[in-house]
Amino acid sequence: MWRARAAAVCVVCQSLANSSYGVKGKSPLQKLHLVSRSIHHPHYTSSKFQRPPLRTSIQQFSSLNRLPLRKTKLLSVKYGYLPRRNFWVARLASRLLKLRYLVLGSAVGGGYTAKKTYDQWKEMLPDLSDYKWIVPDFIWELDEHIDFEKFSKALPDAEDLAKLLPDFDKIGESLSSLTGFFSPGSQGETAFRATDQGYENDKQYKKVSDKEKIDQLQEELLHTQLKYQRILERLEKENKELRKLVLQKDDKGIHQRKLKKSLIDMYSEVLDILSDYDASYNTQDHLPRVVVVGDQSAGKTSVLEMIAQARIFPRGSGEMMTRSPVKVTLSEGPHHVALFKDSSREFDLTKEEDLAALRNEIEIRMRKSVKEGCTVSAETISLNVKGPGLQRMVLVDLPGVISTVTSGMAPDTKDTIFSISKAYMQNPNAIILCIQDGSVDAERSIVTDLVSQMDPHGKRTIFVLTKVDLAEKNVASPNRIQQIIEGKLFPMKALGYFAVVTGKGNSSESIESIKDYEEEFFQNSKLLKTCMLKAHQVTTRNLSLAVSDCFWKMVRESVEQQADAFKATRFNLETEWKNNYPRLRELDRNELFEKAKNEILDEVISLSQVTPKHWEEILQKTLWERVSTHVIENIYLPAAQTTNSGTFNTTVDIKLKQWTDKQLPNKAVEVAWETLQEEFSHFMTEKKGKEHDDIFDKLKQAVKEESIKRHKWNERAEDSLRVIQHNALEDRSISDKQQWDAAIHFMEDTLQSRLKDTESVIEDMVGPDWKKRWLYWVGRTKEQNIRNETKNELEKMIKCNEDHAAYLANDEVTTVRKNLEAKGVAVDPCLIKDTWHQVYRRHFLRTALSHCNLCRRGFYYYQRHFVDSELECNDVVLFWRIQRMLAITANTLRQQLTNTEVRRLEKNVKEVLEDFAEDSDKKVKLLTGKRVQLAEDLKKVREIQEKLEAFIEALHQEK
């Protein structure tokens, strides 16, 4: 502007010096100014001189267009002829006047214009104090690195600078005196009118409303920010692609180097170990992680999905979907994949079928972690998400806080969710990401009160308002959203406040479409245009960057302190172990299980070392104990009641055939299986002197029971065994005297054993005899006296008829009862029959034993088939058949045991041990004790400390 006005003044001076009036003759006087004429020609006054009318064309201008004035063209006017004269003095004076006007005009116009322009531009500048966030932080920290005081002292003082500037007051006086030289209608007046007209245009421009200027600047600033945001996103996308290519090359081994674990992966491993570590000695997990809390359906999971850039969580309309904490570790990688901590399967997050499978797997794991009768679980599900451009951090998505327990929920669901949330937020280094639904009334929020209790000063809380698009549409006063964002409606304080949009509520929306919708919304939102929200407070991308920065800042500040705490804990545990178990190695639960596993497998192998003789002896003895009662009661006694040998043999053959077809094979297999169990239990529970470790007893017992439960004998073994037993029982040929004597010995032992048992039963029935009564001072009960009298009567009956049948007739029962009543003893008929059974049994066994003694010399008659002999030893042949069947059955079962069943049992034991090895709860239940727990804690603390130290070293290297 000041250049334009200076140019205007110069035009005036040039017009004064170079203007020529329309005179035909070129007289020196005609080239002079009117003032010069009045000086040199006193007789020719200026008042008599008539100025011809001027026709000017002046271009209006202002300080903005900077257009120069057009030169004024004076109309040519013809005057009368004047004689030519030489006035060299006048010409010299006119030249000096031209120089004076030129200098004075330039100084006045330039200085005045400069001052006006400076004031105008100063008023037009906006207040940029609200946009300090645009300037990087290091600009504000320059005073820490540069000594501005020393720099300011080197500059000249303000007074010296003021001397260099022109004196605008004097310039104004000179300007007023200069205007006096010109009469109205002169060239100078025309020029200054043009200058004043431009100045008035400037005044009119200044009348523009300040509000419109601010709105215009804000809109330009917003467009500029969005422009650079798009440029930044484009550069980041290119950077992401380049990093993806580099990582892919590393995966293919182009650089032939082994990639180290990323920092976030190392840190996540530490957190995984800590999640399984039962802290003792008051050592608590204070390592940082981002805890995502919020009311149910507030959008926690959606925010987490936007940060992870994938729809990875199960979703439902209004129902509780997050039933257990989900730890999500975000890290950078060449491919966008997800995998669980305990699984090697990778889910490709760019494929919809893999996303659906991942959501289904997360839902299944959540439901498995919830115990029966509960709605939520405190068990953490660990998930790793890798992809190009992801911000490195660890987030924990917690179940949504509820205010009311609805139908279908456990009664303690609300309290359980509160306790889980508090457990995570009580960590002094945990970053609380508080999610608030912007579409509902802020007064209905529960989580803000909970967060304010855990972090009253807001030193580690980040507040996020979701569904801002619905909030802006539904809320009557937009200032209310600003109050929510600034935390004025809540008692909760926070490090930062953010507003995000996580979609239109459609579950099928992609992450890219949600990002575009979010950017479009905030670009047109009044919240940004009216400065209610700042640009860095919106979009999930800015939120992700802020959370990541806060997370790593907290990690760097606290990780070394936590490493020192675990170092102290390790020292305490090692000292306790040395004092209590100085001669034992520090074996944790898994190592102890492996040791016990080897011992159990060795003991199972010991079964194959059992001799065949030992197996057969045990099997034969056990089988006879199991079937002897049936043989005596159901086969031998009924057959012995017959009158001749033919009937005896027929009865025996029939009953043996029935027994073999129905019961005997099954009984034999049961005996073999029980024998195998007893031998297996013997090896498992046998103590081995000083080497025995009782810490394995519960585990061995559980393995034994589970293996026996799973083991099933070969079903076809009974069929083959039935044929063998049937053939053995049909054989009646005793080949030599030794076998005959063995059969008699077997028969005597059996009968004596039965006789002894029978006499014991009778003694219990009738009470002690007179010797015991006198020696031990015991007596009989009333019932025993009655039975004793009944026994005496029955014995008299047997003495009268030693060949009496096995059963009493009714008239015989009546006779005995009347005889006892005559003695004053009232007896029930059932009691008589019961007593008769035992009395006759004893009589029969005694008779059989005496007959067995007679048959010792009967082998000769046997060979002749008892022809021409009154001695018949068919009962000895029966017992020989039974004895031979037992021997053959034992041999067959022994072969099945050693060849098949022992190996199958060993296989079952291995399967049980493998199942137990995968079941952590089972190992914790079976391997218990102070020693185990101390070794377990010591191992985990060592592992945590080592991983923390490795992480800290890598952190320092990166820094």
RAQUIVEN-V193727 format. One record per pair of residues at least 12 apart in sequence whose ideal C-beta (glycine too) atoms are under 8 Angstrom apart, sorted by sequence separation. I is the first residue (numbers start at 0). J is the second residue. D is the distance in whole Angstrom. If there is no record, write none. Layout:
i->(I,I)
j->(J,J)
d->(D,D)
//
This chain:
i->(28,33,36,57,291,300,335,336,368,401,434,435,484,501,638,684,766,767,816,860,56,178,273,312,334,335,433,467,484,500,503,637,638,766,857,57,300,335,346,433,484,502,765,766,861,33,365,401,684,796,816,857,861,55,56,270,364,379,400,464,500,501,521,635,638,683,684,812,815,854,15,55,269,399,400,433,500,521,634,637,683,766,853,53,54,270,398,480,499,765,766,854,857,361,397,431,464,683,764,796,812,53,54,266,300,307,337,400,464,500,518,634,683,766,812,854,53,296,300,339,361,398,500,517,633,634,765,766,854,51,52,299,307,397,398,431,462,517,764,765,793,850,51,306,375,397,431,680,792,851,295,303,462,634,679,807,850,851,51,339,424,514,633,765,807,309,311,397,424,514,764,789,792,308,433,435,437,679,792,847,309,395,421,425,431,433,435,437,438,498,679,807,420,424,430,431,432,433,434,435,436,437,457,462,629,761,21,424,429,430,431,433,435,436,437,789,20,428,430,432,434,438,460,462,467,676,788,417,421,427,437,438,460,461,464,467,468,374,437,460,461,462,464,467,629,374,457,460,461,462,463,464,465,466,498,785,788,805,374,438,457,459,461,462,463,464,465,466,468,789,325,348,373,456,457,458,461,463,465,788,803,311,372,375,455,457,626,789,288,348,373,374,377,394,441,451,454,498,499,501,672,788,793,805,309,373,451,497,498,499,785,308,341,375,451,496,497,499,626,672,784,785,323,339,340,374,375,377,450,451,495,625,671,785,789,793,797,801,320,323,339,340,373,377,441,447,448,789,793,797,311,322,339,340,402,437,447,448,499,310,314,321,322,338,339,375,401,447,497,622,625,668,786,790,794,309,313,323,337,338,377,400,444,481,497,622,625,785,789,793,797,801,311,312,313,322,323,337,400,437,442,480,793,39,311,322,337,441,484,310,313,336,337,435,441,477,484,497,622,668,786,790,312,313,336,400,477,621,668,39,311,335,336,481,495,38,334,335,480,481,29,274,313,322,323,334,335,468,477,484,618,621,665,668,20,21,28,62,114,322,323,324,326,328,330,332,467,471,478,618,621,664,667,21,23,35,38,62,322,323,324,325,326,328,330,331,332,333,471,477,495,664,18,20,21,22,26,31,110,271,319,323,324,325,326,327,328,329,330,331,332,471,494,14,20,21,22,24,26,27,28,111,270,319,323,324,326,327,328,329,331,618,664,3,10,13,14,21,23,24,26,27,35,62,110,323,325,327,331,332,467,617,664,667,10,20,25,26,27,28,31,35,331,433,663,3,22,24,27,31,106,111,267,330,467,7,10,30,110,111,329,331,433,614,664,0,6,7,10,28,32,35,267,329,330,437,617,660,663,0,3,6,27,31,329,659,2,3,27,30,107,111,267,329,3,32,106,264,329,0,3,263,328,329,659,660,107,263,264,327,659,106,107,263,326,327,326,327,261,271,326,327,606,609,656,659,103,107,261,325,467,764,311,324,325,324,606,656,104,311,324,606,655,764,103,324,309,321,323,321,322,603,606,761,16,307,309,321,602,605,760,761,308,321,307,319,463,603,308,319,602,757,761,15,16,308,461,602,15,119,307,319,115,122,250,757,758,16,249,306,312,461,599,757,12,15,246,461,108,115,119,246,247,125,246,753,754,757,12,125,306,461,11,12,123,242,244,319,130,243,459,754,125,242,243,303,753,754,9,12,11,303,459,750,754,9,324,8,9,300,8,299,598,750,751,299,750,5,8,324,599,5,8,299,595,599,7,594,598,746,747,750,297,5,289,291,295,296,591,595,599,4,5,289,290,291,295,591,595,747,4,274,288,289,290,291,292,294,295,746,287,288,289,291,293,294,295,592,1,2,4,5,274,288,290,293,294,1,4,292,743,1,3,1,2,271,1,743,0,1,743,1,267,432,0,1,71,740,0,267,430,71,631,739,740,71,264,430,739,430,68,627,631,736,739,270,430,68,428,733,267,627,266,263,292,428,733,746,262,263,428,746,749,261,263,290,302,53,292,57,292,302,743,746,60,290,428,742,745,50,55,59,290,742,745,57,58,62,288,299,743,53,57,61,290,298,739,742,745,59,60,297,742,745,59,62,288,297,298,741,61,62,287,290,292,297,60,61,286,289,290,292,293,294,296,739,742,59,63,246,285,287,288,289,290,291,292,293,294,738,741,284,285,286,287,288,290,292,293,294,61,283,285,287,289,291,293,733,243,242,731,34,242,733,240,239,239,297,731,238,294,730,294,236,294,728,235,293,390,727,728,730,292,390,392,392,390,391,727,728,292,390,393,727,292,392,392,391,724,727,302,727,302,724,301,640,723,724,640,723,298,18,297,298,720,723,636,15,720,14,15,719,720,11,11,14,11,716,10,11,8,713,7,7,7,8,713,7,713,712,4,710,314,4,710,3,305,710,305,310,0,302,304,710,706,709,302,310,301,310,0,301,309,706,709,308,706,709,298,639,305,706,304,702,705,636,305,639,305,702,702,702,701,698,674,701,644,667,671,675,651,670,674,668,671,701,648,655,667,671,675,679,647,651,675,644,647,698,672,697,698,644,671,675,697,697,695,694,306,305,694,639,306,694,302,306,694,305,635,638,302,306,635,634,630,289,289,288,623,287,622,287,619,622,287,619,622,286,619,287,618,619,286,287,615,618,285,286,616,615,618,285,286,614,615,618,285,614,615,285,614,282,611,614,282,614,282,611,266,280,609,607,280,280,225,607,606,225,603,606,606,221,603,604,603,600,603,221,221,600,599,600,218,224,217,600,217,221,599,596,596,592,592,592,595,589,588,592,588,591,588,591,588,591,587,588,583,587,588,586,587,585,579,580,587,579,587,585,580,585,579,576,575,576,572,576,572,573,572,569,572,569,568,569,565,569,565,566,565,562,565,562,561,562,558,562,558,559,558,558,555,554,129,132,132,555,279,282,277,276,276,275,276,272,276,272,273,272,269,272,269,268,269,265,269,265,266,265,262,265,262,262,259,262)
j->(40,45,48,69,303,312,347,348,380,413,446,447,496,513,650,696,778,779,828,872,69,191,286,325,347,348,446,480,497,513,516,650,651,779,870,71,314,349,360,447,498,516,779,780,875,48,380,416,699,811,831,872,876,71,72,286,380,395,416,480,516,517,537,651,654,699,700,828,831,870,32,72,286,416,417,450,517,538,651,654,700,783,870,71,72,288,416,498,517,783,784,872,875,380,416,450,483,702,783,815,831,73,74,286,320,327,357,420,484,520,538,654,703,786,832,874,74,317,321,360,382,419,521,538,654,655,786,787,875,73,74,321,329,419,420,453,484,539,786,787,815,872,74,329,398,420,454,703,815,874,319,327,486,658,703,831,874,875,76,364,449,539,658,790,832,335,337,423,450,540,790,815,818,335,460,462,464,706,819,874,337,423,449,453,459,461,463,465,466,526,707,835,449,453,459,460,461,462,463,464,465,466,486,491,658,790,51,454,459,460,461,463,465,466,467,819,51,459,461,463,465,469,491,493,498,707,819,449,453,459,469,470,492,493,496,499,500,407,470,493,494,495,497,500,662,408,491,494,495,496,497,498,499,500,532,819,822,839,409,473,492,494,496,497,498,499,500,501,503,824,361,384,409,492,493,494,497,499,501,824,839,348,409,412,492,494,663,826,326,386,411,412,415,432,479,489,492,536,537,539,710,826,831,843,348,412,490,536,537,538,824,348,381,415,491,536,537,539,666,712,824,825,364,380,381,415,416,418,491,492,536,666,712,826,830,834,838,842,362,365,381,382,415,419,483,489,490,831,835,839,354,365,382,383,445,480,490,491,542,354,358,365,366,382,383,419,445,491,541,666,669,712,830,834,838,354,358,368,382,383,422,445,489,526,542,667,670,830,834,838,842,846,357,358,359,368,369,383,446,483,488,526,839,86,358,369,384,488,531,358,361,384,385,483,489,525,532,545,670,716,834,838,361,362,385,449,526,670,717,89,361,385,386,531,545,89,385,386,531,532,81,326,365,374,375,386,387,520,529,536,670,673,717,720,73,74,81,115,167,375,376,377,379,381,383,385,520,524,531,671,674,717,720,75,77,89,92,116,376,377,378,379,380,382,384,385,386,387,525,531,549,718,73,75,76,77,81,86,165,326,374,378,379,380,381,382,383,384,385,386,387,526,549,70,76,77,78,80,82,83,84,167,326,375,379,380,382,383,384,385,387,674,720,60,67,70,71,78,80,81,83,84,92,119,167,380,382,384,388,389,524,674,721,724,68,78,83,84,85,86,89,93,389,491,721,62,81,83,86,90,165,170,326,389,526,67,70,90,170,171,389,391,493,674,724,61,67,68,71,89,93,96,328,390,391,498,678,721,724,62,65,68,89,93,391,721,65,66,90,93,170,174,330,392,67,96,170,328,393,65,68,328,393,394,724,725,173,329,330,393,725,173,174,330,393,394,394,395,330,340,395,396,675,678,725,728,173,177,331,395,537,834,382,395,396,396,678,728,177,384,397,679,728,837,177,398,384,396,398,397,398,679,682,837,93,384,386,398,679,682,837,838,386,399,386,398,542,682,388,399,682,837,841,96,97,389,542,683,97,201,389,401,198,205,333,840,841,100,333,390,396,545,683,841,97,100,331,546,194,201,205,332,333,212,333,840,841,844,100,213,394,549,100,101,212,331,333,408,220,333,549,844,216,333,334,394,844,845,101,104,104,396,553,844,848,104,419,104,105,396,105,396,695,847,848,397,848,104,107,423,698,105,108,399,695,699,108,695,699,847,848,851,399,108,392,394,398,399,694,698,702,108,109,393,394,395,399,695,699,851,109,379,393,394,395,396,397,399,400,851,393,394,395,397,399,400,401,698,108,109,111,112,381,395,397,400,401,109,112,400,851,110,112,111,112,381,112,854,112,113,855,115,381,546,115,116,186,855,116,383,546,189,749,857,858,190,383,549,858,550,190,749,753,858,861,393,553,193,553,858,393,753,393,391,420,556,861,874,391,392,557,875,878,391,393,420,432,184,423,189,424,434,875,878,193,423,561,875,878,184,189,193,424,876,879,192,193,197,423,434,878,189,193,197,426,434,875,878,881,196,197,434,879,882,197,200,426,435,436,879,200,201,426,429,431,436,200,201,426,429,430,432,433,434,436,879,882,200,204,387,426,428,429,430,431,432,433,434,435,879,882,426,427,428,429,430,432,434,435,436,204,426,428,430,432,434,436,876,387,387,876,180,388,879,387,387,388,446,880,388,444,880,445,388,446,880,388,446,543,880,881,883,446,544,546,547,546,547,883,884,449,547,550,884,450,550,551,551,884,887,463,888,465,887,465,804,887,888,805,888,465,186,465,466,888,891,805,186,891,186,187,891,892,186,187,190,190,895,190,191,190,895,190,191,193,194,899,194,900,900,194,900,506,197,903,197,499,904,501,506,197,499,501,907,904,907,501,509,501,510,201,502,510,907,910,510,908,911,501,843,510,911,510,908,911,843,513,847,514,911,912,915,915,915,892,921,865,888,892,896,873,892,896,892,895,925,873,880,892,896,900,904,873,877,901,871,874,925,900,925,926,873,900,904,926,927,926,926,539,539,928,874,542,930,539,543,931,543,874,877,542,546,877,877,881,546,550,550,885,550,885,553,885,888,554,886,889,554,888,557,888,889,557,558,886,889,557,558,889,889,892,560,561,889,890,893,561,892,893,564,893,564,893,896,565,897,568,897,554,568,897,897,571,572,518,901,901,522,901,904,905,522,904,905,905,905,908,527,528,908,908,909,528,534,528,912,530,534,912,912,916,915,916,922,926,922,922,926,923,926,926,931,931,934,931,934,930,934,935,934,935,934,929,930,937,930,938,937,933,938,933,933,933,934,933,937,936,937,937,937,940,940,940,941,940,944,943,944,944,944,947,947,947,948,947,951,950,951,951,954,954,954,530,533,535,958,936,940,936,936,939,939,940,939,943,942,943,943,943,946,946,946,947,946,950,949,950,950,950,953,953,954,953,957)
d->(7,5,7,7,6,5,7,6,7,6,7,7,5,6,4,8,8,7,6,7,6,7,7,7,7,4,6,7,8,8,7,6,5,3,5,8,7,6,8,7,6,7,7,7,8,6,7,6,7,7,6,4,7,5,8,6,5,7,6,7,7,8,5,8,7,5,8,5,5,7,6,8,7,8,7,5,4,6,6,7,8,3,6,7,7,6,5,8,7,6,7,4,7,7,8,6,6,8,7,7,5,6,6,8,7,6,6,6,6,5,7,5,5,8,7,8,7,6,6,7,7,7,7,6,6,7,5,7,5,8,7,7,6,6,8,7,8,7,5,4,7,8,6,7,5,5,6,6,5,8,6,7,6,7,7,7,7,7,4,8,8,8,8,5,6,7,6,6,7,8,7,7,6,7,6,7,4,8,6,7,7,6,7,6,6,7,7,6,4,7,8,5,6,4,5,5,5,5,5,5,6,5,8,7,7,7,8,7,7,8,7,7,7,6,5,6,8,7,7,6,6,4,7,4,5,6,6,7,7,8,7,5,7,6,7,7,5,8,4,4,6,7,7,6,7,5,7,6,5,5,5,5,6,7,6,8,6,6,5,6,3,7,8,7,8,7,8,7,8,8,7,7,5,6,5,7,7,6,6,5,7,7,6,6,7,6,7,6,7,7,8,4,8,7,8,7,8,6,7,7,8,8,8,7,4,8,5,5,5,7,6,8,8,5,4,6,7,5,6,5,8,8,8,8,4,7,6,8,5,7,8,6,7,6,6,6,7,8,8,5,7,8,7,5,5,5,7,6,5,7,7,4,6,7,5,7,8,8,6,6,8,8,7,8,8,7,8,5,7,7,8,5,7,6,6,7,5,5,6,5,8,5,8,7,5,6,6,7,5,5,5,8,6,7,7,7,7,7,5,7,8,6,8,6,7,6,5,5,8,8,6,8,8,7,7,6,6,7,5,6,6,6,6,4,6,7,7,5,6,5,7,7,7,4,6,7,7,4,7,7,7,7,8,7,6,7,7,5,7,7,6,7,6,7,7,8,7,8,6,5,4,7,5,8,7,3,8,6,7,6,6,4,6,3,7,6,8,6,6,7,8,7,7,7,8,7,6,7,7,6,8,8,6,7,5,7,5,8,4,8,7,6,5,5,5,5,5,5,5,7,7,6,7,7,6,5,5,6,7,8,7,7,7,8,7,7,7,8,7,8,7,6,5,6,8,8,6,8,7,6,5,6,7,7,6,6,6,6,7,8,8,5,4,7,6,7,8,7,7,7,6,6,6,7,8,7,7,6,5,8,7,6,8,7,7,8,6,8,5,8,5,7,7,8,6,8,5,5,8,8,7,8,4,6,6,7,8,7,6,3,5,7,7,6,6,6,7,7,6,7,5,7,8,5,6,7,7,7,8,7,8,6,5,7,5,8,6,7,6,7,5,8,5,4,7,5,7,8,5,6,5,7,8,6,7,6,6,7,7,7,8,7,8,5,5,7,6,8,8,7,5,6,5,7,6,8,7,6,7,7,6,7,7,5,8,5,8,5,8,5,6,7,6,6,8,7,6,8,8,7,4,6,6,8,4,7,8,6,7,6,7,8,7,7,6,5,6,8,8,7,7,7,7,5,7,6,8,6,7,7,7,6,5,7,4,8,7,6,4,6,7,7,8,5,7,7,8,8,7,5,8,4,5,8,8,6,6,7,7,5,6,5,7,5,7,6,7,4,7,6,6,6,7,5,7,8,5,8,7,7,8,6,4,7,4,6,7,8,8,8,7,7,7,4,6,6,8,7,7,5,6,5,5,7,8,6,3,8,7,5,7,5,5,4,5,5,5,6,7,5,8,7,7,6,6,5,5,7,7,8,7,7,7,6,7,7,8,5,4,7,6,8,7,8,8,6,3,6,5,4,6,8,8,6,7,6,6,7,5,7,7,6,7,8,8,8,8,6,4,6,7,6,6,5,7,6,6,6,6,7,6,8,7,4,5,8,7,7,7,7,4,6,7,7,7,8,8,7,8,7,7,6,6,4,7,5,8,5,5,7,6,7,6,7,8,8,8,7,8,5,8,8,5,5,8,6,7,5,8,6,5,5,4,5,7,8,8,6,6,8,4,5,8,5,6,4,8,6,8,8,7,7,7,8,7,7,6,7,7,8,6,4,6,5,5,5,6,3,8,7,7,7,6,7,6,7,7,7,7,6,7,8,5,6,6,7,8,7,4,6,6,8,8,6,7,4,4,7,6,8,6,7,6,8,5,5,7,5,5,8,8,7,6,7,6,5,7,7,6,5,7,4,7,4,7,4,8,8,6,5,6,7,6,7,7,7,6,6,6,7,4,7,6,6,7,5,7,6,6,4,7,8,8,6,5,8,4,6,6,8,7,7,5,8,6,8,6,5,7,7,5,8,5,7,6,7,7,5,6,8,8,6,8,5,6,5,6,8,4,7,7,7,7,5,7,5,5,7,5,7,7,5,7,6,5,7,7,7,8,5,6,7,8,8,8,8,7,5,4,6,8,7,8,8,7,5,6,8,6,6,6,7,5,6,7,5,8,4,8,5,6,5,8,7,8,7,8,7,6,4,6,7,7,7,7,5,7,8,7,7,7,7,7,8,6,6,6,8,6,6,6,4,5,6,5,6,7,8,8,6,7,4,7,8,7,4,7,7,8,4,5,8,5,8,6,6,6,8,5,8,4,6,6,6,7,7,5,7,7,6,8,7,6,8,8,6,5,6,8,7,8,8,7,7,5,8,5,6,7,7,6,7,7,5,7,8,7,7,7,5,7,7,6,6,8,7,5,6,7,5,5,6,6,8,8,8,7,5,5,6,5,5,8,6,8,8,4,6,8,7,7,6,6,7,7,6,6,7,4,7,6,5,5,6,6,6,5,6,5,6,7,4,7,6,7,6,7,6,6,7,7,8,7,7,6,8,6,8,7,8,5,8,8,6,7,6,6,5,6,7,5,6,6,7,7,6,6,5,7,6,6,6,8,6)
//
